[in-house]
Amino acid sequence: MTEAEVPLARRGGARAARRAARAAPLPDNLRPVRPGMEGGKYKPLSDADVRKIHHAALDALESIGFADAPQSGIDAMVKAGAKLTDSGRLLFPRALVEDTIANAARHFVLYGQDPEYDMEPWGDKVYFGTAGAAVNMVDARTGVYRESTTRDLYDIARVVDTLEHLHFYQRSVVCRDLPLPEEMDFNTTYACVSGTTKHVGSSWVAPEHLEQSLKMLHMIAGGEDQWRARPFVSQSNCFVVPPMKFAYDACKCLEVAVRGGMPVLLLSAGQAGATAPASLAAALVQETAECLAGLVYVNAIQPKAPAIFGTWCFVSDLRTGAMSGGSPEQALLSAASAQISRFYDLTGGTASGMTDSKLPDAQCGMERAYNHALVGNAGANLIYESAGMMASLMGFSLESLLIDNDLIGAVQRTIRGIEVNDESISLETMRQVCLEGPGHYLGSDQTLQLMQRDYLYPALGDRSSPNQWEEKGRPSLVDRAAGRLEEILATHYPSHIPKAIDDAIRAQFPVRLPREAMERGGR
């Protein structure tokens, strides 16, 4: 090596060392985004607007009330202070609702099987996850829709298990291969908790189905006491049939969940213009009233039981009456829902990112982006249905799931915002570059320190030049997602549930997911 080459080699070695250091994972406190980023900066409603909606909801509960509660619910809520009319409707006095709000559970953790994924969804903290009950899987490259299966549900779970920006996994598709509701409910829970150690959400159609699943969850947790100390599954419960009627079977499931120590998502999903008023403000009133009634129900069964205020205000395309999950009105309603749950200081959950597009295309990206940006920056604690959902909840795309992980990471970066302090302003760095240095900031110490801490880089998004893209074969975003998906499905098989426990579960319960589908080389 010549003398001239020595400095070049040293510089090359130094650059390689810096690249290696930058590639190393950062501790959580130094990552550009992380679970629980604090939103709340975007407010589609004024404080006065929120108070008007609150008071209108109280008026609706006191004067209109609810129909069709099961007798067990009537007994519990009447004992708590509700009034039963001669026509069978339950009315909720303002004092009962206000006392329930004041004494409801707050600041409860949603646990993962792995404590690394525990969530603290209160205040302005924001977490993104999946949800839905799609009946189809769609191949993003061919556009072919087919019925979803139990194996699909498990595969989605294990992909979510690898994704940095998806913080929890709620059941995304229906097991269409299982015609018996009891087997479908049990295997839905089994596939979800087997596929990820993140917090899981699921639903059940009959209370005895939930009781069966709770027995399995006790086995996984190491006993009922251990489960109750760290319940890692929550119930998604559509306890209400909008407008203002209780859903009998769902309410019976709610009662079992509350008594079983399982957090409950009180999900009110009125569709503006159809099952909720077309006026966006009035739709918010109805959804708020319905969730407040659910809160009374939960606390009448067990005071301070963990409940998520689930105002999922859906939207109709008023030209056809069909749902429009990707609309700007949907973004406004979900963002406003975040404000309302924060007004009550309750953990809130809402939906975002339910594109109307049938494939992960430009329409999909556009609709998901403005929904997530507004809802995330509004400070919704739990954002459901945020990834993979297509065709207004009718389909699910695994390729889109990976693409959406990139999108959600970018949205989280906007939620974090810009830190302004003496260190970040750093006039000394400007002075050194302008007066002493090369006239650019590419190699400055501050740039090297911040390039990972303050800047987020896409996992799939392509920032290469046109020439570089051409050399790679001109891959599309879907192509890149499909390639990464193949890698994950071929290699990531979670094994957090010991085989002895899984054997005991399979011996006692109707598990329909073949074990070979859960092992490498078994597909």
Secondary structure, 3 states (H helix, E strand, C coil): CCCCHHHHHHHHHHHHHHHHHHHCCCCHHHCCCCCCEECCCCCCCCHHHHHHHHHHHHHHHHHCCEECCCHHHHHHHHHHCCEECCCCCEECCHHHHHHHHHHCCCCCCECCCCHHHCECCCCCEEEEECCCCECEEECCCCCCEEECCHHHHHHHHHHHCCCCCCCEEECCECCCCCCCHHHHHHHHHHHHHHHCCCEEEECCCCHHHHHHHHHHHHHHHCCHHHHHHCCCEEEEECCEECCCEECHHHHHHHHHHHHCCCCEEEEECCEECCCECCCHHHHHHHHHHHHHHHHHHHHHHCCCCCEEEEECCEEECCCCCCECCCCHHHHHHHHHHHHHHHHCCCCEEEECCCCCCCCCCHHHHHHHHHHHHHHHHCCCCEEECCCCEECCCCEECHHHHHHHHHHHHHHHHHHHCCCCCHHHHCHHHHHHHHHHCCCCCCCCHHHHHHHHHCCCCCCCCCCCCHHHHHHCCCCCHHHHHHHHHHHHHHHCCCCCCCHHHHHHHHHHCCCCCCHHHHCCCCC
